[in-house]
Amino acid sequence: MFDTSTFFHISSVLNRRSITQHGLDWTRMGAAQGIAGSSRPEVEGIFVCRDEETEFFFQINNTGGPVDLWSVDGVDEGLLLDNGNGFVYLPDRIPATRVRLVRSNVPPQPGF
């Protein structure tokens, strides 16, 4: 048996409907830019972070508007990959049954 943890994902509020219906799926990206400002997926997977890292991602929000914070349950940490810049992602889609909206409409943060 493997240990699983709860991680978090931050996404534009424009993606809320898709995430609620389909979960987290990089092939559905398009309604808004990614947190880092990318217009297409940077990896074939879903970026996640620990609770203590969420404020950093709120600060670098480059989506052009407010974002939502989603919890992602049951992440097997052994499956996480580093994108080469110290950020981790799960190389798989995450079904809607494993995500939950925990904070909504977080405005862009000043100072980054």
TAZIZI-V63195 format. One record per residue. PHI is phi as a letter, one per 20 degrees, with the letter a starting at -180 (none if undefined). Layout:
BEGIN
phi
PHI
PHI
END
This chain:
BEGIN
phi
none
d
e
c
c
e
d
c
c
d
b
g
g
f
e
g
f
f
f
f
e
d
n
e
b
f
f
e
f
r
f
b
f
f
g
e
n
f
e
b
g
e
b
e
r
d
f
c
b
e
g
f
e
f
f
g
f
f
f
e
g
c
e
n
a
f
c
d
d
d
e
c
e
m
e
e
g
f
e
f
d
e
e
n
d
n
e
d
b
e
f
a
f
c
f
g
f
d
d
b
f
d
b
c
l
f
f
g
e
f
n
d
END
